[in-house]
Amino acid sequence: MTLEPCLILIVSADARATRAIRGALVSGGALTATCARARDVRGSLSFHRPSVAVVDVAMERGWDALCEVRSSGTAVVVLDGARDRDRRRTAFAAGADDVVAWPADPDEVAARALALAARARDAVTRRVHRANGLVFDADSRAVAVDGHSVALTAHQLTILEALFEARGAAVGRALLADRIAGIDDEPPSDRAVDLHVSRLRRRVGDDAARPRFIETVPGLGYRLVAADPRSRPPLSPDAASLLEALPRPMLVVGRDLTVCAANGAACALTGLSPEEMAGRRCGDILDCRDGEGVALLPRCLGRMSMLGAVPLHGVDGSVLSPDGRVAVRFSCGRVRGTREGDVIALSLETRPA
């Protein structure tokens, strides 16, 4: 199994640079997060627990941001917009692992950051594991789910560590019992292991029937669920609540134009549940057409927004529903920084017939 890729934090107030580097990192297989203000760096580090940070010291209080990153123990690539030799020396003295003269080829910046991430992943001094939104820092024994800290018992932490160390392979109950044997006064049984796993699932918000983190291997034990973009919600709980509260039908569509999430109004319009829509191409569900009744594909509005076009508002058209075609006004735009990377928020305002 391949666990979630490394997460790299980009600290820069330059939107163009951030966009270029982000695109190169995503193409290289990394997860990304961004921070545009130095005062937010500490919170971003705590929330995202990145493997590497790319810091633009030319931003306001950029050197403070660099120091904040280094104090957290995170590897850092510095962007040097001044292209000054003394400044590069200063950056290395401040703890930079690498310095890149900016502007530069974004792919080079991404390659340097990914190389640092690979070394950080293998380093014994920093062992941060990720799987489907679950983050386990083995050194600090800290656990977070979707950026929110979760308190676990010693038994639960030990079991979680064993599962991460197995990197997707099944871990037998006997082995898990051996791992927690030093914690209990009495030798733990298979039943005790099952009980600890059940409580662990409850703490991290997992469901044994539809596991997001830990799945049961019948007759053997447990393993981590393989990372699958369609198996984990793309939105935080707060964002999901906001989506559901919106009165208009709205779909969240990923880079491949497959549906990641939908609110109740969208379900009422399409006659499909969120589970039935998830992973399907939005065009196959909606059969979007323009005001003249011509199919929008391949000139898809979502694809245009994903490629960087300006957000689109109030475009007349129609979509397919169980009762036939429904006249709507399309609005869509790119949303950055979700767990799925960039996504499209597609809003459908129904029009009178």
Backbone torsions as a table, in degrees:
resi	resn	phi	psi	omega
1	MET	NA	141.9	173.3
2	THR	-101.3	118.9	177.7
3	LEU	-75.4	174.8	-177.7
4	GLU	-57.3	144.5	178.9
5	PRO	-66.7	170.8	179.0
6	CYS	-63.3	154.2	176.3
7	LEU	-110.7	129.7	-177.7
8	ILE	-118.9	128.1	-179.1
9	LEU	-94.6	127.8	177.1
10	ILE	-103.8	118.5	-178.8
11	VAL	-109.4	100.9	-177.0
12	SER	-162.3	143.2	175.0
13	ALA	-92.1	-2.9	-179.4
14	ASP	-89.7	103.5	-175.2
15	ALA	-62.0	-36.8	-178.6
16	ARG	-67.1	-44.1	178.4
17	ALA	-63.8	-43.2	179.1
18	THR	-58.9	-45.6	-178.8
19	ARG	-62.1	-43.7	-177.7
20	ALA	-65.9	-46.0	-178.5
21	ILE	-68.3	-39.0	178.5
22	ARG	-60.0	-45.1	179.3
23	GLY	-60.9	-41.2	179.6
24	ALA	-66.9	-38.9	179.2
25	LEU	-67.4	-43.1	178.6
26	VAL	-62.3	-40.8	177.4
27	SER	-63.0	-30.2	178.4
28	GLY	-82.8	1.8	175.5
29	GLY	94.3	10.6	-178.0
30	ALA	-93.9	153.3	164.3
31	LEU	-84.2	150.4	-178.3
32	THR	-134.7	155.2	171.0
33	ALA	-141.7	157.1	-177.0
34	THR	-128.7	154.9	177.7
35	CYS	-146.1	120.5	-173.7
36	ALA	-100.0	-5.2	-178.3
37	ARG	-131.9	137.1	-177.8
38	ALA	-61.7	-33.8	-177.1
39	ARG	-69.6	-15.4	179.7
40	ASP	-96.5	0.4	-174.6
41	VAL	-63.3	-44.8	-177.3
42	ARG	-59.9	-43.9	178.3
43	GLY	-64.5	-38.5	179.3
44	SER	-65.6	-40.4	178.4
45	LEU	-63.3	-42.6	-179.2
46	SER	-68.1	-38.7	-176.3
47	PHE	-74.2	-47.3	-171.6
48	HIS	-93.1	-25.2	-176.1
49	ARG	48.2	61.5	-175.5
50	PRO	-70.5	156.9	173.0
51	SER	-77.7	-35.8	-177.6
52	VAL	-144.6	149.8	171.7
53	ALA	-120.6	139.7	172.5
54	VAL	-105.5	116.2	-171.8
55	VAL	-116.9	125.6	175.0
56	ASP	-92.0	103.7	-175.6
57	VAL	-73.7	-7.4	177.7
58	ALA	-76.9	-15.6	178.8
59	MET	-69.5	163.2	178.5
60	GLU	-58.8	126.5	-176.9
61	ARG	59.5	34.1	-179.3
62	GLY	-63.2	-35.7	179.5
63	TRP	-68.9	-34.0	174.8
64	ASP	-63.8	-39.2	178.2
65	ALA	-62.3	-41.7	178.8
66	LEU	-61.0	-46.1	-179.8
67	CYS	-63.2	-38.0	178.9
68	GLU	-63.0	-42.4	179.8
69	VAL	-64.9	-46.4	-177.6
70	ARG	-64.8	-36.1	-179.4
71	SER	-66.2	-21.3	178.0
72	SER	-83.5	-8.3	-178.1
73	GLY	85.5	7.0	-179.0
74	THR	-83.1	135.7	175.4
75	ALA	-64.6	148.6	-172.9
76	VAL	-142.0	136.8	170.0
77	VAL	-106.5	125.8	-178.8
78	VAL	-98.2	134.7	172.1
79	LEU	-94.5	121.3	-177.3
80	ASP	-107.4	96.2	-179.7
81	GLY	-73.6	-20.9	-178.5
82	ALA	-81.5	-17.9	-177.4
83	ARG	51.6	44.9	-175.8
84	ASP	-109.2	131.4	-176.9
85	ARG	-62.7	-42.0	179.8
86	ASP	-64.9	-37.6	179.5
87	ARG	-65.6	-38.3	178.1
88	ARG	-63.2	-41.8	177.2
89	ARG	-59.6	-43.0	-179.6
90	THR	-62.2	-41.0	179.6
91	ALA	-61.8	-44.5	178.5
92	PHE	-65.0	-38.5	178.6
93	ALA	-64.6	-30.9	179.9
94	ALA	-80.2	-3.8	175.1
95	GLY	112.3	7.6	178.9
96	ALA	-63.6	139.7	175.1
97	ASP	-85.8	-24.6	-179.7
98	ASP	-157.3	151.0	178.3
99	VAL	-131.1	132.3	179.9
100	VAL	-123.1	128.0	175.2
101	ALA	-68.3	125.3	-178.0
102	TRP	-114.6	138.4	8.6
103	PRO	-75.3	149.3	179.6
104	ALA	-146.4	177.1	176.5
105	ASP	-67.0	118.1	-179.5
106	PRO	-55.9	-32.0	179.3
107	ASP	-65.2	-33.1	177.5
108	GLU	-68.5	-43.2	177.7
109	VAL	-60.0	-44.1	179.9
110	ALA	-62.8	-42.2	-179.3
111	ALA	-62.2	-41.5	179.4
112	ARG	-65.8	-42.9	-179.8
113	ALA	-65.7	-41.2	-179.8
114	LEU	-67.2	-35.3	177.0
115	ALA	-64.7	-41.6	176.3
116	LEU	-63.5	-40.7	-179.7
117	ALA	-62.3	-39.3	179.1
118	ALA	-63.6	-40.4	178.6
119	ARG	-69.2	-38.1	179.5
120	ALA	-65.7	-35.6	-179.9
121	ARG	-65.0	-35.4	-178.4
122	ASP	-85.9	-12.0	-175.6
123	ALA	-71.3	138.4	179.9
124	VAL	-72.2	-28.2	-173.3
125	THR	-73.4	-15.9	179.8
126	ARG	-140.7	107.9	-176.6
127	ARG	-119.8	91.4	178.0
128	VAL	-111.2	120.7	-177.5
129	HIS	-107.3	146.0	179.8
130	ARG	-135.0	144.3	172.7
131	ALA	-160.8	112.5	173.3
132	ASN	54.5	39.8	178.7
133	GLY	91.3	-5.1	175.8
134	LEU	-95.3	125.6	-178.6
135	VAL	-119.1	128.5	179.3
136	PHE	-127.2	114.5	175.5
137	ASP	-92.6	104.6	-173.4
138	ALA	-68.7	-23.4	-179.1
139	ASP	-78.7	-46.0	-179.5
140	SER	-89.1	-6.8	-177.8
141	ARG	59.8	33.1	179.9
142	ALA	-100.6	141.5	-179.9
143	VAL	-127.4	139.9	176.5
144	ALA	-139.7	146.5	175.6
145	VAL	-124.0	119.8	-178.5
146	ASP	53.6	37.1	176.5
147	GLY	85.9	-1.8	-178.3
148	HIS	-108.2	129.0	-178.0
149	SER	-64.1	143.0	179.2
150	VAL	-128.8	128.9	178.8
151	ALA	-88.1	126.7	179.1
152	LEU	-122.5	155.5	175.9
153	THR	-78.9	170.2	179.1
154	ALA	-61.4	-38.5	178.2
155	HIS	-62.2	-46.2	-176.8
156	GLN	-66.1	-40.1	177.7
157	LEU	-63.2	-41.7	-178.9
158	THR	-65.3	-42.1	178.2
159	ILE	-65.6	-42.8	-180.0
160	LEU	-63.2	-41.3	178.5
161	GLU	-62.4	-41.4	179.1
162	ALA	-63.1	-38.9	179.4
163	LEU	-67.0	-41.3	178.6
164	PHE	-67.1	-40.6	-179.8
165	GLU	-62.4	-28.5	179.6
166	ALA	-75.7	-13.8	176.3
167	ARG	50.6	48.8	173.9
168	GLY	97.2	-14.9	176.9
169	ALA	-74.9	153.7	178.8
170	ALA	-70.6	139.9	178.0
171	VAL	-114.7	122.0	-176.3
172	GLY	-70.8	155.8	179.4
173	ARG	-61.9	-35.7	-179.4
174	ALA	-63.0	-41.1	178.5
175	LEU	-67.0	-41.6	177.6
176	LEU	-64.4	-36.0	177.1
177	ALA	-64.1	-39.6	177.8
178	ASP	-63.6	-38.1	-177.4
179	ARG	-66.8	-33.8	-178.0
180	ILE	-98.0	4.0	-176.6
181	ALA	-61.9	-34.4	-178.2
182	GLY	-73.1	-11.7	-178.5
183	ILE	-89.3	-37.0	-178.2
184	ASP	-87.9	151.3	174.6
185	ASP	-72.8	-32.0	-179.8
186	GLU	-111.2	149.0	178.4
187	PRO	-57.1	126.9	-178.1
188	PRO	-73.4	148.1	178.8
189	SER	-101.0	171.5	175.2
190	ASP	-58.6	-37.5	179.2
191	ARG	-62.7	-39.6	178.5
192	ALA	-64.6	-39.8	177.6
193	VAL	-61.4	-46.0	179.6
194	ASP	-60.1	-38.2	-179.8
195	LEU	-66.7	-43.4	178.8
196	HIS	-64.7	-39.7	178.8
197	VAL	-65.7	-40.0	178.8
198	SER	-60.9	-43.0	178.9
199	ARG	-70.3	-34.9	175.9
200	LEU	-62.0	-45.8	177.9
201	ARG	-58.2	-42.0	-179.0
202	ARG	-63.9	-39.3	-178.5
203	ARG	-65.4	-38.1	-176.3
204	VAL	-93.8	5.2	176.9
205	GLY	75.5	31.0	-178.7
206	ASP	-94.5	157.7	-179.9
207	ASP	-123.2	119.1	-177.4
208	ALA	-61.2	-31.3	-179.3
209	ALA	-73.0	-34.1	178.2
210	ARG	-134.2	73.4	-170.3
211	PRO	-68.3	137.9	172.9
212	ARG	-100.5	-31.1	-175.7
213	PHE	-115.6	-51.8	-171.9
214	ILE	-123.4	124.0	177.2
215	GLU	-114.8	149.7	178.9
216	THR	-83.1	135.5	173.1
217	VAL	-104.4	105.1	-174.0
218	PRO	-53.8	132.7	176.9
219	GLY	78.8	-0.8	-177.9
220	LEU	-130.6	-66.1	-175.7
221	GLY	175.4	-122.6	-173.3
222	TYR	-142.3	161.6	173.3
223	ARG	-153.8	163.1	175.9
224	LEU	-75.2	145.4	176.9
225	VAL	-73.1	134.8	178.6
226	ALA	-61.1	142.6	178.2
227	ALA	-64.8	123.2	179.2
228	ASP	-141.8	116.9	-177.7
229	PRO	-52.2	-31.5	-177.4
230	ARG	-82.3	-11.1	-176.2
231	SER	-93.4	-6.4	-179.9
232	ARG	-126.0	140.6	-177.2
233	PRO	-64.1	138.1	-177.4
234	PRO	-78.7	-13.5	-173.7
235	LEU	-115.5	151.9	173.2
236	SER	-68.6	163.2	178.5
237	PRO	-56.3	-39.0	179.2
238	ASP	-65.3	-43.5	179.8
239	ALA	-66.2	-38.2	178.7
240	ALA	-64.3	-39.0	177.7
241	SER	-64.9	-40.6	178.1
242	LEU	-64.2	-43.1	178.8
243	LEU	-58.3	-44.8	-177.4
244	GLU	-67.5	-28.1	-178.0
245	ALA	-78.3	-15.8	-178.0
246	LEU	-69.1	133.7	-176.6
247	PRO	-74.4	-27.9	-179.1
248	ARG	-82.9	150.6	173.4
249	PRO	-60.6	132.1	179.9
250	MET	-142.0	136.5	177.1
251	LEU	-119.1	142.8	171.6
252	VAL	-106.1	121.2	-170.9
253	VAL	-120.0	133.2	-178.1
254	GLY	-80.4	-176.1	-176.4
255	ARG	-62.0	-29.6	178.7
256	ASP	-90.7	12.3	177.9
257	LEU	65.5	24.4	171.4
258	THR	-96.3	149.9	-175.1
259	VAL	-75.1	128.0	175.9
260	CYS	-98.4	-36.2	-177.1
261	ALA	-157.0	158.4	178.5
262	ALA	-152.5	148.2	178.9
263	ASN	-92.4	176.0	-176.6
264	GLY	-61.8	-35.7	179.3
265	ALA	-64.4	-36.8	177.0
266	ALA	-67.9	-36.5	177.5
267	CYS	-64.5	-40.6	178.9
268	ALA	-65.0	-36.9	-179.0
269	LEU	-70.0	-42.7	-174.5
270	THR	-90.3	-18.2	-175.6
271	GLY	75.2	16.5	-178.3
272	LEU	-121.4	151.3	175.2
273	SER	-82.4	163.2	176.0
274	PRO	-57.0	-36.5	179.9
275	GLU	-66.8	-36.0	179.4
276	GLU	-71.8	-27.1	179.8
277	MET	-86.9	-29.8	-173.9
278	ALA	-58.4	130.7	177.5
279	GLY	86.4	-8.9	177.7
280	ARG	-94.0	148.8	177.2
281	ARG	-67.2	135.0	-176.6
282	CYS	-61.2	-33.9	179.5
283	GLY	-63.5	-33.6	178.7
284	ASP	-70.0	-28.9	-179.9
285	ILE	-82.6	-46.1	-171.1
286	LEU	-93.0	-27.1	-175.6
287	ASP	48.9	56.1	-173.6
288	CYS	-61.4	137.3	176.5
289	ARG	-133.2	154.1	179.6
290	ASP	-82.3	-175.1	-176.9
291	GLY	-63.1	-19.9	178.6
292	GLU	-94.0	2.2	179.8
293	GLY	84.5	10.4	-179.6
294	VAL	-90.4	135.2	-179.4
295	ALA	-57.3	136.3	-177.8
296	LEU	-75.8	-28.4	177.4
297	LEU	-71.3	142.0	5.6
298	PRO	-85.9	-0.2	-179.9
299	ARG	-85.3	56.4	-173.5
300	CYS	-68.2	136.3	179.8
301	LEU	-63.9	-42.0	179.3
302	GLY	-62.3	-41.5	179.2
303	ARG	-63.9	-39.2	178.7
304	MET	-62.1	-42.0	179.2
305	SER	-67.2	-39.5	-179.4
306	MET	-65.4	-32.1	-179.3
307	LEU	-79.4	-1.3	173.8
308	GLY	108.7	4.7	177.3
309	ALA	-66.6	163.2	-179.7
310	VAL	-65.5	153.0	177.1
311	PRO	-56.3	145.7	-178.2
312	LEU	-107.2	136.7	-176.9
313	HIS	-133.5	133.1	170.8
314	GLY	64.1	38.2	178.3
315	VAL	-85.0	122.3	-177.7
316	ASP	-70.2	141.8	177.7
317	GLY	-177.1	-160.2	179.2
318	SER	-151.0	156.8	177.6
319	VAL	-132.7	164.8	-178.7
320	LEU	-87.6	136.9	174.0
321	SER	-133.6	169.3	179.6
322	PRO	-58.4	-24.7	-178.6
323	ASP	-98.0	13.3	-178.6
324	GLY	111.6	-167.5	-177.9
325	ARG	-77.8	141.9	-178.5
326	VAL	-121.3	130.0	177.8
327	ALA	-73.8	131.7	-178.9
328	VAL	-139.4	168.0	167.1
329	ARG	-115.4	121.8	-178.6
330	PHE	-83.9	138.4	166.8
331	SER	-136.3	133.7	179.6
332	CYS	-153.1	155.4	178.7
333	GLY	-163.4	159.8	-177.6
334	ARG	-82.3	137.6	176.4
335	VAL	-116.5	126.4	-177.0
336	ARG	-102.8	156.1	168.9
337	GLY	86.7	12.9	175.5
338	THR	-84.5	175.3	179.3
339	ARG	-64.9	-21.4	179.5
340	GLU	-90.8	7.3	-170.2
341	GLY	82.3	-147.3	177.8
342	ASP	-72.9	137.5	175.8
343	VAL	-132.5	167.7	176.3
344	ILE	-109.6	129.7	171.5
345	ALA	-96.4	114.0	-176.2
346	LEU	-110.5	115.1	-179.3
347	SER	-106.2	139.2	-178.5
348	LEU	-122.5	112.0	177.5
349	GLU	-99.2	113.2	-178.8
350	THR	-68.3	143.5	-179.3
351	ARG	-114.0	150.1	175.8
352	PRO	-59.9	144.5	-179.3
353	ALA	-64.8	NA	NA
